[in-house]
Amino acid sequence: MIKVKMYKVQEVADILAVHRVTVRELLKKGKIGGMKLGTHWRVAEDEVKRFLGLQTNQQPGIEEGVQKG
């Protein structure tokens, strides 16, 4: 079983040093990938790293969720 660290909105806000409303807006706009479980958002640790530019192992030809053609 693969375990993935998932953050709550407030935890992501603390990491990014922004308000939790800002994190929700980033999620709604698709700038940070996350999943909504009922009324609560969860964001994977790898997604936070990607947003911060700390992770560089994106798939070739794909940038910010848009496939180049």
All heavy atoms as a GROMACS GRO file, in nm:
protein
  547
    1MET      N    1   0.084  -0.118   0.000
    1MET     CA    2   0.000   0.000   0.000
    1MET      C    3   0.089   0.125   0.000
    1MET      O    4   0.183   0.135   0.076
    1MET     CB    5  -0.090  -0.001   0.123
    1MET     CG    6  -0.174   0.124   0.133
    1MET     SD    7  -0.268   0.140   0.286
    1MET     CE    8  -0.398   0.024   0.255
    2ILE      N    9   0.055   0.217  -0.085
    2ILE     CA   10   0.128   0.344  -0.093
    2ILE      C   11   0.059   0.445  -0.002
    2ILE      O   12  -0.062   0.465  -0.011
    2ILE     CB   13   0.130   0.398  -0.238
    2ILE    CG1   14   0.202   0.300  -0.328
    2ILE    CG2   15   0.194   0.536  -0.242
    2ILE    CD1   16   0.196   0.336  -0.474
    3LYS      N   17   0.138   0.507   0.085
    3LYS     CA   18   0.083   0.609   0.173
    3LYS      C   19   0.122   0.746   0.119
    3LYS      O   20   0.238   0.769   0.086
    3LYS     CB   21   0.136   0.592   0.315
    3LYS     CG   22   0.084   0.469   0.383
    3LYS     CD   23   0.123   0.466   0.528
    3LYS     CE   24   0.063   0.343   0.593
    3LYS     NZ   25   0.088   0.341   0.737
    4VAL      N   26   0.024   0.832   0.107
    4VAL     CA   27   0.046   0.967   0.056
    4VAL      C   28   0.007   1.065   0.166
    4VAL      O   29  -0.103   1.058   0.220
    4VAL     CB   30  -0.041   0.993  -0.069
    4VAL    CG1   31  -0.025   1.135  -0.117
    4VAL    CG2   32  -0.008   0.894  -0.178
    5LYS      N   33   0.098   1.155   0.199
    5LYS     CA   34   0.069   1.258   0.299
    5LYS      C   35  -0.030   1.357   0.239
    5LYS      O   36  -0.007   1.413   0.131
    5LYS     CB   37   0.199   1.330   0.339
    5LYS     CG   38   0.179   1.453   0.425
    5LYS     CD   39   0.132   1.420   0.563
    5LYS     CE   40   0.125   1.547   0.646
    5LYS     NZ   41   0.041   1.538   0.761
    6MET      N   42  -0.144   1.375   0.305
    6MET     CA   43  -0.246   1.467   0.260
    6MET      C   44  -0.260   1.580   0.363
    6MET      O   45  -0.257   1.556   0.483
    6MET     CB   46  -0.381   1.396   0.246
    6MET     CG   47  -0.380   1.282   0.146
    6MET     SD   48  -0.351   1.334  -0.024
    6MET     CE   49  -0.508   1.406  -0.066
    7TYR      N   50  -0.270   1.701   0.312
    7TYR     CA   51  -0.283   1.818   0.397
    7TYR      C   52  -0.425   1.874   0.393
    7TYR      O   53  -0.491   1.871   0.289
    7TYR     CB   54  -0.189   1.929   0.351
    7TYR     CG   55  -0.042   1.898   0.369
    7TYR    CD1   56   0.039   1.878   0.260
    7TYR    CD2   57   0.014   1.892   0.496
    7TYR    CE1   58   0.175   1.851   0.274
    7TYR    CE2   59   0.149   1.866   0.512
    7TYR     CZ   60   0.228   1.845   0.402
    7TYR     OH   61   0.362   1.819   0.418
    8LYS      N   62  -0.466   1.931   0.505
    8LYS     CA   63  -0.592   2.007   0.511
    8LYS      C   64  -0.562   2.147   0.459
    8LYS      O   65  -0.447   2.188   0.449
    8LYS     CB   66  -0.642   2.014   0.655
    8LYS     CG   67  -0.678   1.879   0.713
    8LYS     CD   68  -0.718   1.894   0.858
    8LYS     CE   69  -0.748   1.759   0.919
    8LYS     NZ   70  -0.784   1.771   1.062
    9VAL      N   71  -0.668   2.221   0.427
    9VAL     CA   72  -0.653   2.357   0.374
    9VAL      C   73  -0.570   2.444   0.467
    9VAL      O   74  -0.480   2.516   0.422
    9VAL     CB   75  -0.791   2.421   0.346
    9VAL    CG1   76  -0.778   2.570   0.316
    9VAL    CG2   77  -0.859   2.351   0.229
   10GLN      N   78  -0.596   2.439   0.596
   10GLN     CA   79  -0.522   2.524   0.691
   10GLN      C   80  -0.374   2.486   0.693
   10GLN      O   81  -0.288   2.574   0.703
   10GLN     CB   82  -0.581   2.513   0.832
   10GLN     CG   83  -0.515   2.609   0.930
   10GLN     CD   84  -0.528   2.755   0.890
   10GLN    OE1   85  -0.639   2.804   0.872
   10GLN    NE2   86  -0.417   2.824   0.875
   11GLU      N   87  -0.344   2.359   0.680
   11GLU     CA   88  -0.204   2.316   0.678
   11GLU      C   89  -0.132   2.370   0.554
   11GLU      O   90  -0.018   2.416   0.562
   11GLU     CB   91  -0.194   2.164   0.683
   11GLU     CG   92  -0.242   2.106   0.816
   11GLU     CD   93  -0.253   1.955   0.814
   11GLU    OE1   94  -0.303   1.898   0.715
   11GLU    OE2   95  -0.213   1.894   0.914
   12VAL      N   96  -0.200   2.365   0.439
   12VAL     CA   97  -0.142   2.420   0.316
   12VAL      C   98  -0.123   2.570   0.330
   12VAL      O   99  -0.020   2.625   0.292
   12VAL     CB  100  -0.229   2.387   0.192
   12VAL    CG1  101  -0.174   2.453   0.067
   12VAL    CG2  102  -0.241   2.236   0.173
   13ALA      N  103  -0.220   2.637   0.390
   13ALA     CA  104  -0.211   2.782   0.412
   13ALA      C  105  -0.090   2.814   0.499
   13ALA      O  106  -0.016   2.910   0.471
   13ALA     CB  107  -0.339   2.834   0.476
   14ASP      N  108  -0.067   2.735   0.601
   14ASP     CA  109   0.048   2.757   0.689
   14ASP      C  110   0.179   2.737   0.612
   14ASP      O  111   0.273   2.816   0.627
   14ASP     CB  112   0.044   2.662   0.809
   14ASP     CG  113  -0.071   2.692   0.904
   14ASP    OD1  114  -0.128   2.804   0.899
   14ASP    OD2  115  -0.105   2.603   0.985
   15ILE      N  116   0.186   2.634   0.531
   15ILE     CA  117   0.307   2.607   0.452
   15ILE      C  118   0.335   2.720   0.354
   15ILE      O  119   0.449   2.764   0.338
   15ILE     CB  120   0.293   2.473   0.376
   15ILE    CG1  121   0.294   2.356   0.476
   15ILE    CG2  122   0.405   2.456   0.273
   15ILE    CD1  123   0.248   2.225   0.417
   16LEU      N  124   0.230   2.770   0.288
   16LEU     CA  125   0.245   2.875   0.188
   16LEU      C  126   0.246   3.015   0.249
   16LEU      O  127   0.270   3.113   0.177
   16LEU     CB  128   0.132   2.867   0.085
   16LEU     CG  129   0.120   2.737   0.006
   16LEU    CD1  130   0.002   2.746  -0.092
   16LEU    CD2  131   0.249   2.705  -0.067
   17ALA      N  132   0.218   3.026   0.376
   17ALA     CA  133   0.210   3.155   0.446
   17ALA      C  134   0.105   3.246   0.384
   17ALA      O  135   0.130   3.364   0.358
   17ALA     CB  136   0.346   3.223   0.452
   18VAL      N  137  -0.012   3.188   0.358
   18VAL     CA  138  -0.126   3.263   0.305
   18VAL      C  139  -0.250   3.227   0.388
   18VAL      O  140  -0.248   3.136   0.470
   18VAL     CB  141  -0.152   3.232   0.155
   18VAL    CG1  142  -0.033   3.273   0.070
   18VAL    CG2  143  -0.185   3.086   0.133
   19HIS      N  144  -0.357   3.298   0.364
   19HIS     CA  145  -0.483   3.271   0.433
   19HIS      C  146  -0.549   3.148   0.372
   19HIS      O  147  -0.530   3.119   0.253
   19HIS     CB  148  -0.575   3.393   0.420
   19HIS     CG  149  -0.688   3.392   0.518
   19HIS    ND1  150  -0.805   3.324   0.494
   19HIS    CD2  151  -0.700   3.448   0.641
   19HIS    CE1  152  -0.887   3.341   0.598
   19HIS    NE2  153  -0.825   3.416   0.688
   20ARG      N  154  -0.627   3.076   0.450
   20ARG     CA  155  -0.693   2.954   0.400
   20ARG      C  156  -0.791   2.984   0.286
   20ARG      O  157  -0.812   2.901   0.198
   20ARG     CB  158  -0.759   2.876   0.513
   20ARG     CG  159  -0.871   2.947   0.582
   20ARG     CD  160  -0.928   2.863   0.697
   20ARG     NE  161  -1.035   2.933   0.762
   20ARG     CZ  162  -1.019   3.015   0.865
   20ARG    NH1  163  -0.899   3.034   0.915
   20ARG    NH2  164  -1.121   3.077   0.917
   21VAL      N  165  -0.848   3.104   0.283
   21VAL     CA  166  -0.936   3.142   0.173
   21VAL      C  167  -0.857   3.147   0.042
   21VAL      O  168  -0.907   3.106  -0.064
   21VAL     CB  169  -1.005   3.278   0.201
   21VAL    CG1  170  -1.083   3.327   0.081
   21VAL    CG2  171  -1.095   3.267   0.323
   22THR      N  172  -0.734   3.192   0.047
   22THR     CA  173  -0.647   3.196  -0.070
   22THR      C  174  -0.621   3.055  -0.122
   22THR      O  175  -0.626   3.031  -0.243
   22THR     CB  176  -0.513   3.264  -0.036
   22THR    OG1  177  -0.540   3.395   0.014
   22THR    CG2  178  -0.422   3.272  -0.158
   23VAL      N  179  -0.598   2.961  -0.030
   23VAL     CA  180  -0.576   2.822  -0.071
   23VAL      C  181  -0.701   2.766  -0.139
   23VAL      O  182  -0.692   2.702  -0.244
   23VAL     CB  183  -0.537   2.734   0.050
   23VAL    CG1  184  -0.528   2.587   0.010
   23VAL    CG2  185  -0.405   2.781   0.109
   24ARG      N  186  -0.818   2.794  -0.085
   24ARG     CA  187  -0.943   2.746  -0.147
   24ARG      C  188  -0.960   2.805  -0.288
   24ARG      O  189  -1.004   2.736  -0.379
   24ARG     CB  190  -1.063   2.780  -0.059
   24ARG     CG  191  -1.072   2.692   0.062
   24ARG     CD  192  -1.208   2.707   0.130
   24ARG     NE  193  -1.205   2.639   0.257
   24ARG     CZ  194  -1.191   2.698   0.375
   24ARG    NH1  195  -1.179   2.829   0.382
   24ARG    NH2  196  -1.188   2.627   0.486
   25GLU      N  197  -0.926   2.931  -0.305
   25GLU     CA  198  -0.934   2.992  -0.438
   25GLU      C  199  -0.836   2.926  -0.536
   25GLU      O  200  -0.871   2.901  -0.650
   25GLU     CB  201  -0.908   3.143  -0.430
   25GLU     CG  202  -1.020   3.221  -0.365
   25GLU     CD  203  -1.152   3.208  -0.441
   25GLU    OE1  204  -1.151   3.217  -0.565
   25GLU    OE2  205  -1.255   3.189  -0.374
   26LEU      N  206  -0.714   2.898  -0.490
   26LEU     CA  207  -0.616   2.829  -0.575
   26LEU      C  208  -0.667   2.691  -0.614
   26LEU      O  209  -0.649   2.647  -0.728
   26LEU     CB  210  -0.482   2.818  -0.502
   26LEU     CG  211  -0.406   2.948  -0.480
   26LEU    CD1  212  -0.290   2.928  -0.383
   26LEU    CD2  213  -0.355   3.003  -0.612
   27LEU      N  214  -0.732   2.623  -0.522
   27LEU     CA  215  -0.788   2.491  -0.551
   27LEU      C  216  -0.902   2.501  -0.653
   27LEU      O  217  -0.906   2.426  -0.750
   27LEU     CB  218  -0.839   2.425  -0.422
   27LEU     CG  219  -0.731   2.372  -0.328
   27LEU    CD1  220  -0.786   2.355  -0.188
   27LEU    CD2  221  -0.674   2.242  -0.382
   28LYS      N  222  -0.992   2.596  -0.632
   28LYS     CA  223  -1.106   2.613  -0.723
   28LYS      C  224  -1.061   2.650  -0.864
   28LYS      O  225  -1.122   2.609  -0.962
   28LYS     CB  226  -1.202   2.719  -0.669
   28LYS     CG  227  -1.278   2.674  -0.547
   28LYS     CD  228  -1.365   2.787  -0.493
   28LYS     CE  229  -1.429   2.748  -0.362
   28LYS     NZ  230  -1.505   2.859  -0.302
   29LYS      N  231  -0.954   2.729  -0.875
   29LYS     CA  232  -0.902   2.771  -1.005
   29LYS      C  233  -0.812   2.665  -1.068
   29LYS      O  234  -0.769   2.681  -1.182
   29LYS     CB  235  -0.825   2.902  -0.991
   29LYS     CG  236  -0.914   3.019  -0.956
   29LYS     CD  237  -0.834   3.146  -0.936
   29LYS     CE  238  -0.926   3.262  -0.900
   29LYS     NZ  239  -0.850   3.384  -0.876
   30GLY      N  240  -0.780   2.559  -0.993
   30GLY     CA  241  -0.696   2.452  -1.046
   30GLY      C  242  -0.547   2.482  -1.044
   30GLY      O  243  -0.470   2.411  -1.106
   31LYS      N  244  -0.507   2.585  -0.973
   31LYS     CA  245  -0.365   2.618  -0.966
   31LYS      C  246  -0.291   2.524  -0.871
   31LYS      O  247  -0.171   2.505  -0.883
   31LYS     CB  248  -0.346   2.763  -0.926
   31LYS     CG  249  -0.399   2.856  -1.034
   31LYS     CD  250  -0.367   2.999  -1.007
   31LYS     CE  251  -0.420   3.082  -1.123
   31LYS     NZ  252  -0.363   3.214  -1.127
   32ILE      N  253  -0.364   2.470  -0.774
   32ILE     CA  254  -0.314   2.363  -0.688
   32ILE      C  255  -0.413   2.249  -0.703
   32ILE      O  256  -0.534   2.270  -0.695
   32ILE     CB  257  -0.308   2.405  -0.539
   32ILE    CG1  258  -0.209   2.516  -0.516
   32ILE    CG2  259  -0.273   2.285  -0.452
   32ILE    CD1  260  -0.200   2.562  -0.372
   33GLY      N  261  -0.360   2.131  -0.728
   33GLY     CA  262  -0.448   2.015  -0.741
   33GLY      C  263  -0.487   1.963  -0.603
   33GLY      O  264  -0.406   1.963  -0.511
   34GLY      N  265  -0.609   1.923  -0.591
   34GLY     CA  266  -0.657   1.868  -0.465
   34GLY      C  267  -0.781   1.787  -0.488
   34GLY      O  268  -0.829   1.774  -0.601
   35MET      N  269  -0.832   1.728  -0.381
   35MET     CA  270  -0.956   1.654  -0.393
   35MET      C  271  -1.051   1.701  -0.285
   35MET      O  272  -1.010   1.737  -0.176
   35MET     CB  273  -0.931   1.504  -0.381
   35MET     CG  274  -0.876   1.459  -0.249
   35MET     SD  275  -0.859   1.281  -0.232
   35MET     CE  276  -0.748   1.243  -0.363
   36LYS      N  277  -1.178   1.704  -0.322
   36LYS     CA  278  -1.279   1.747  -0.228
   36LYS      C  279  -1.349   1.622  -0.174
   36LYS      O  280  -1.402   1.543  -0.251
   36LYS     CB  281  -1.378   1.841  -0.296
   36LYS     CG  282  -1.457   1.923  -0.198
   36LYS     CD  283  -1.524   2.039  -0.267
   36LYS     CE  284  -1.586   2.129  -0.163
   36LYS     NZ  285  -1.662   2.235  -0.225
   37LEU      N  286  -1.346   1.606  -0.045
   37LEU     CA  287  -1.412   1.495   0.022
   37LEU      C  288  -1.528   1.554   0.101
   37LEU      O  289  -1.508   1.611   0.208
   37LEU     CB  290  -1.315   1.421   0.115
   37LEU     CG  291  -1.189   1.367   0.048
   37LEU    CD1  292  -1.090   1.318   0.152
   37LEU    CD2  293  -1.225   1.256  -0.048
   38GLY      N  294  -1.646   1.544   0.045
   38GLY     CA  295  -1.761   1.611   0.106
   38GLY      C  296  -1.744   1.760   0.092
   38GLY      O  297  -1.736   1.813  -0.018
   39THR      N  298  -1.729   1.828   0.204
   39THR     CA  299  -1.709   1.974   0.200
   39THR      C  300  -1.565   2.012   0.231
   39THR      O  301  -1.533   2.130   0.241
   39THR     CB  302  -1.802   2.044   0.301
   39THR    OG1  303  -1.773   1.993   0.432
   39THR    CG2  304  -1.948   2.021   0.268
   40HIS      N  305  -1.477   1.912   0.248
   40HIS     CA  306  -1.339   1.938   0.288
   40HIS      C  307  -1.241   1.908   0.175
   40HIS      O  308  -1.251   1.805   0.109
   40HIS     CB  309  -1.303   1.852   0.409
   40HIS     CG  310  -1.392   1.874   0.526
   40HIS    ND1  311  -1.380   1.983   0.609
   40HIS    CD2  312  -1.497   1.802   0.572
   40HIS    CE1  313  -1.473   1.978   0.701
   40HIS    NE2  314  -1.546   1.869   0.682
   41TRP      N  315  -1.147   1.998   0.154
   41TRP     CA  316  -1.041   1.979   0.056
   41TRP      C  317  -0.923   1.909   0.119
   41TRP      O  318  -0.892   1.932   0.236
   41TRP     CB  319  -0.993   2.114   0.002
   41TRP     CG  320  -1.082   2.179  -0.097
   41TRP    CD1  321  -1.175   2.275  -0.072
   41TRP    CD2  322  -1.087   2.155  -0.238
   41TRP    NE1  323  -1.237   2.312  -0.188
   41TRP    CE2  324  -1.184   2.240  -0.292
   41TRP    CE3  325  -1.018   2.069  -0.322
   41TRP    CZ2  326  -1.214   2.242  -0.427
   41TRP    CZ3  327  -1.047   2.071  -0.458
   41TRP    CH2  328  -1.144   2.157  -0.508
   42ARG      N  329  -0.854   1.827   0.040
   42ARG     CA  330  -0.728   1.764   0.080
   42ARG      C  331  -0.629   1.782  -0.034
   42ARG      O  332  -0.666   1.771  -0.153
   42ARG     CB  333  -0.744   1.616   0.110
   42ARG     CG  334  -0.834   1.586   0.229
   42ARG     CD  335  -0.770   1.637   0.359
   42ARG     NE  336  -0.849   1.603   0.476
   42ARG     CZ  337  -0.938   1.683   0.532
   42ARG    NH1  338  -0.961   1.802   0.481
   42ARG    NH2  339  -1.003   1.646   0.639
   43VAL      N  340  -0.504   1.810   0.000
   43VAL     CA  341  -0.399   1.834  -0.099
   43VAL      C  342  -0.282   1.742  -0.066
   43VAL      O  343  -0.234   1.739   0.047
   43VAL     CB  344  -0.353   1.981  -0.096
   43VAL    CG1  345  -0.245   2.007  -0.199
   43VAL    CG2  346  -0.471   2.076  -0.117
   44ALA      N  347  -0.234   1.669  -0.168
   44ALA     CA  348  -0.121   1.579  -0.149
   44ALA      C  349   0.008   1.658  -0.131
   44ALA      O  350   0.026   1.766  -0.188
   44ALA     CB  351  -0.108   1.486  -0.269
   45GLU      N  352   0.098   1.602  -0.051
   45GLU     CA  353   0.227   1.666  -0.026
   45GLU      C  354   0.302   1.694  -0.156
   45GLU      O  355   0.361   1.801  -0.173
   45GLU     CB  356   0.312   1.576   0.064
   45GLU     CG  357   0.447   1.631   0.098
   45GLU     CD  358   0.525   1.539   0.189
   45GLU    OE1  359   0.516   1.416   0.174
   45GLU    OE2  360   0.596   1.592   0.276
   46ASP      N  361   0.299   1.600  -0.250
   46ASP     CA  362   0.366   1.619  -0.379
   46ASP      C  363   0.309   1.738  -0.455
   46ASP      O  364   0.381   1.807  -0.527
   46ASP     CB  365   0.356   1.494  -0.465
   46ASP     CG  366   0.446   1.382  -0.417
   46ASP    OD1  367   0.533   1.408  -0.330
   46ASP    OD2  368   0.431   1.268  -0.465
   47GLU      N  369   0.180   1.763  -0.441
   47GLU     CA  370   0.117   1.876  -0.510
   47GLU      C  371   0.163   2.007  -0.450
   47GLU      O  372   0.186   2.105  -0.522
   47GLU     CB  373  -0.035   1.863  -0.506
   47GLU     CG  374  -0.108   1.971  -0.580
   47GLU     CD  375  -0.075   1.978  -0.729
   47GLU    OE1  376  -0.025   1.880  -0.788
   47GLU    OE2  377  -0.101   2.085  -0.789
   48VAL      N  378   0.178   2.012  -0.320
   48VAL     CA  379   0.229   2.133  -0.254
   48VAL      C  380   0.372   2.159  -0.302
   48VAL      O  381   0.408   2.272  -0.336
   48VAL     CB  382   0.224   2.120  -0.100
   48VAL    CG1  383   0.289   2.241  -0.034
   48VAL    CG2  384   0.080   2.105  -0.053
   49LYS      N  385   0.454   2.053  -0.309
   49LYS     CA  386   0.592   2.067  -0.357
   49LYS      C  387   0.593   2.114  -0.502
   49LYS      O  388   0.674   2.200  -0.539
   49LYS     CB  389   0.666   1.934  -0.345
   49LYS     CG  390   0.698   1.897  -0.203
   49LYS     CD  391   0.770   1.763  -0.198
   49LYS     CE  392   0.803   1.723  -0.057
   49LYS     NZ  393   0.870   1.591  -0.052
   50ARG      N  394   0.503   2.060  -0.586
   50ARG     CA  395   0.497   2.102  -0.726
   50ARG      C  396   0.462   2.250  -0.734
   50ARG      O  397   0.525   2.326  -0.808
   50ARG     CB  398   0.391   2.020  -0.802
   50ARG     CG  399   0.387   2.057  -0.953
   50ARG     CD  400   0.252   2.032  -1.015
   50ARG     NE  401   0.143   2.105  -0.953
   50ARG     CZ  402   0.111   2.232  -0.979
   50ARG    NH1  403   0.183   2.304  -1.063
   50ARG    NH2  404   0.009   2.289  -0.920
   51PHE      N  405   0.366   2.293  -0.656
   51PHE     CA  406   0.324   2.432  -0.657
   51PHE      C  407   0.438   2.524  -0.616
   51PHE      O  408   0.456   2.632  -0.672
   51PHE     CB  409   0.204   2.452  -0.565
   51PHE     CG  410   0.151   2.593  -0.566
   51PHE    CD1  411   0.072   2.638  -0.670
   51PHE    CD2  412   0.181   2.681  -0.463
   51PHE    CE1  413   0.024   2.768  -0.672
   51PHE    CE2  414   0.133   2.810  -0.463
   51PHE     CZ  415   0.055   2.854  -0.568
   52LEU      N  416   0.517   2.480  -0.520
   52LEU     CA  417   0.630   2.560  -0.473
   52LEU      C  418   0.752   2.550  -0.564
   52LEU      O  419   0.851   2.619  -0.543
   52LEU     CB  420   0.670   2.515  -0.332
   52LEU     CG  421   0.570   2.548  -0.222
   52LEU    CD1  422   0.610   2.481  -0.092
   52LEU    CD2  423   0.560   2.698  -0.203
   53GLY      N  424   0.745   2.463  -0.664
   53GLY     CA  425   0.856   2.448  -0.756
   53GLY      C  426   0.967   2.360  -0.702
   53GLY      O  427   1.078   2.364  -0.751
   54LEU      N  428   0.935   2.279  -0.602
   54LEU     CA  429   1.034   2.192  -0.541
   54LEU      C  430   1.040   2.055  -0.605
   54LEU      O  431   1.131   1.978  -0.578
   54LEU     CB  432   1.006   2.176  -0.391
   54LEU     CG  433   1.006   2.305  -0.310
   54LEU    CD1  434   0.964   2.277  -0.167
   54LEU    CD2  435   1.143   2.371  -0.314
   55GLN      N  436   0.941   2.024  -0.688
   55GLN     CA  437   0.937   1.893  -0.751
   55GLN      C  438   0.948   1.911  -0.901
   55GLN      O  439   0.877   1.991  -0.960
   55GLN     CB  440   0.806   1.823  -0.715
   55GLN     CG  441   0.802   1.679  -0.754
   55GLN     CD  442   0.682   1.610  -0.692
   55GLN    OE1  443   0.603   1.672  -0.622
   55GLN    NE2  444   0.668   1.483  -0.716
   56THR      N  445   1.037   1.837  -0.965
   56THR     CA  446   1.063   1.859  -1.107
   56THR      C  447   1.034   1.738  -1.193
   56THR      O  448   1.067   1.736  -1.310
   56THR     CB  449   1.210   1.899  -1.129
   56THR    OG1  450   1.292   1.795  -1.077
   56THR    CG2  451   1.242   2.031  -1.063
   57ASN      N  452   0.969   1.635  -1.139
   57ASN     CA  453   0.948   1.514  -1.218
   57ASN      C  454   0.810   1.511  -1.285
   57ASN      O  455   0.737   1.415  -1.274
   57ASN     CB  456   0.968   1.389  -1.132
   57ASN     CG  457   0.874   1.382  -1.014
   57ASN    OD1  458   0.806   1.479  -0.984
   57ASN    ND2  459   0.870   1.270  -0.946
   58GLN      N  460   0.778   1.618  -1.360
   58GLN     CA  461   0.655   1.620  -1.436
   58GLN      C  462   0.668   1.530  -1.558
   58GLN      O  463   0.778   1.504  -1.606
   58GLN     CB  464   0.623   1.761  -1.485
   58GLN     CG  465   0.576   1.853  -1.375
   58GLN     CD  466   0.535   1.988  -1.433
   58GLN    OE1  467   0.584   2.030  -1.537
   58GLN    NE2  468   0.446   2.054  -1.365
   59GLN      N  469   0.554   1.486  -1.609
   59GLN     CA  470   0.555   1.404  -1.729
   59GLN      C  471   0.598   1.489  -1.847
   59GLN      O  472   0.563   1.606  -1.856
   59GLN     CB  473   0.416   1.348  -1.756
   59GLN     CG  474   0.368   1.251  -1.651
   59GLN     CD  475   0.226   1.206  -1.678
   59GLN    OE1  476   0.169   1.238  -1.782
   59GLN    NE2  477   0.170   1.132  -1.586
   60PRO      N  478   0.673   1.432  -1.941
   60PRO     CA  479   0.715   1.507  -2.060
   60PRO      C  480   0.593   1.556  -2.139
   60PRO      O  481   0.498   1.482  -2.158
   60PRO     CB  482   0.795   1.406  -2.141
   60PRO     CG  483   0.828   1.296  -2.046
   60PRO     CD  484   0.723   1.297  -1.940
   61GLY      N  485   0.598   1.681  -2.180
   61GLY     CA  486   0.491   1.735  -2.264
   61GLY      C  487   0.371   1.785  -2.187
   61GLY      O  488   0.275   1.831  -2.244
   62ILE      N  489   0.375   1.775  -2.057
   62ILE     CA  490   0.262   1.823  -1.977
   62ILE      C  491   0.312   1.930  -1.884
   62ILE      O  492   0.406   1.911  -1.810
   62ILE     CB  493   0.196   1.709  -1.897
   62ILE    CG1  494   0.142   1.604  -1.993
   62ILE    CG2  495   0.089   1.763  -1.805
   62ILE    CD1  496   0.075   1.488  -1.923
   63GLU      N  497   0.246   2.044  -1.890
   63GLU     CA  498   0.285   2.156  -1.805
   63GLU      C  499   0.159   2.214  -1.743
   63GLU      O  500   0.066   2.253  -1.812
   63GLU     CB  501   0.355   2.262  -1.889
   63GLU     CG  502   0.458   2.340  -1.812
   63GLU     CD  503   0.536   2.429  -1.905
   63GLU    OE1  504   0.621   2.377  -1.979
   63GLU    OE2  505   0.509   2.550  -1.905
   64GLU      N  506   0.152   2.217  -1.611
   64GLU     CA  507   0.039   2.270  -1.536
   64GLU      C  508  -0.093   2.212  -1.582
   64GLU      O  509  -0.191   2.283  -1.600
   64GLU     CB  510   0.037   2.422  -1.542
   64GLU     CG  511   0.154   2.485  -1.469
   64GLU     CD  512   0.141   2.632  -1.456
   64GLU    OE1  513   0.027   2.684  -1.459
   64GLU    OE2  514   0.243   2.699  -1.444
   65GLY      N  515  -0.097   2.081  -1.609
   65GLY     CA  516  -0.221   2.015  -1.642
   65GLY      C  517  -0.269   2.033  -1.785
   65GLY      O  518  -0.376   1.988  -1.822
   66VAL      N  519  -0.192   2.099  -1.869
   66VAL     CA  520  -0.230   2.119  -2.008
   66VAL      C  521  -0.131   2.043  -2.096
   66VAL      O  522  -0.011   2.066  -2.089
   66VAL     CB  523  -0.227   2.269  -2.047
   66VAL    CG1  524  -0.264   2.288  -2.191
   66VAL    CG2  525  -0.321   2.348  -1.956
   67GLN      N  526  -0.185   1.954  -2.177
   67GLN     CA  527  -0.098   1.876  -2.263
   67GLN      C  528  -0.063   1.955  -2.387
   67GLN      O  529  -0.149   2.014  -2.451
   67GLN     CB  530  -0.165   1.744  -2.303
   67GLN     CG  531  -0.071   1.652  -2.376
   67GLN     CD  532  -0.131   1.515  -2.393
   67GLN    OE1  533  -0.238   1.487  -2.346
   67GLN    NE2  534  -0.060   1.429  -2.462
   68LYS      N  535   0.065   1.959  -2.419
   68LYS     CA  536   0.110   2.030  -2.538
   68LYS      C  537   0.095   1.938  -2.657
   68LYS      O  538   0.124   1.821  -2.650
   68LYS     CB  539   0.256   2.072  -2.523
   68LYS     CG  540   0.276   2.176  -2.414
   68LYS     CD  541   0.420   2.216  -2.406
   68LYS     CE  542   0.438   2.321  -2.300
   68LYS     NZ  543   0.576   2.362  -2.286
   69GLY      N  544   0.051   1.991  -2.767
   69GLY     CA  545   0.027   1.906  -2.882
   69GLY      C  546   0.089   1.947  -3.005
   69GLY      O  547   0.172   1.977  -3.062
   0.00000   0.00000   0.00000
